[in-house]
Every structure is written in structure tokens, then in C-alpha cells.
Amino acid sequence: MHEMALCHSIYTIADGARDGRPVEVVHVRVGALRQVVPDTLEYCWELLTEWTPLSGARLEIEHVPVTLQCRDCGSRTVVTDALMLSCGGCAGWHVDVVAGEELLVESLELGDSPVWPQAAEARGDRYGPVPPAR
């Protein structure tokens, strides 16, 4: 299950960018060729962020279809059948993948005021940051 490792990377990016503010939503673009199972990614996100500064942050996933650029005729083709990577314009096989391989943290929706660690300390929580991935 590589989704847990992906979530750890997303967590590291979001936590580093939040500047002490609460994170409400993490917007992620995931290409179809990444072979990510969205439900598993969301489940791993919930497990990983529980009891951390990002607890409660939603993961919003934008799915990016595979798009090809034909070297012969210049046409762009959005792939609907994962097994057919040919040009939709001329049926040629000399194509480059121009979209569908990405995994990007696109943006964060942040709250206004810092809540961690001050709020956690006030509640008596003693949970630390997410442990490093193995």
C-alpha cells in the first residue's frame, strides 16, 4: 500500500507550508498513471493525521486523466482506455504522455489562527508530529 507513503509526503509538504495555522483542506492532483486508489489515500490520510496538527484536514483529490501529445501530427488525446496509448488524431504510436503522471499538492485551505501546539498544550495533549516513513 504505497498510499501511506504518499500521505506521509503530502503531510510533510502541508505541515511545512501551514506556518502554524490550521489546515482545513489539502488539494491534491493525482494522475491516472499513479495507480492511486482514492478511498485508500483518504483512509491513510485520516490514519496518518489523527492526533497531529493536521487532524481534521480533508484531502480533496482531483483526478487527472492521461493525456498524450502525438509527435507525428501534434494532436492531443485524452486516454479513455488505459491500454490504448495511441494518437486520437492519426492513430500513431509516437506519443508523449503530457498529463496523468503527476502527484501534486496543488494548494491548502488554511484557517486564521494557530491552534498547535498551544491549543494542544491547553487541552493536555502530548502527541507529537507524524513519525518518519519507513
Secondary structure, 3 states (H helix, E strand, C coil): CCHHHHHHHHHHHHHHHCCCCCEEEEEEEEEHHHCCCHHHHHHHHHHHHCCCCCCCCEEEEEEECCEEEECCCCCEEECCCCCCCCCCCCCCCCEEEEECCCEEEEEEEECCCCCCCHHHHHHCCCCCCCCCCC
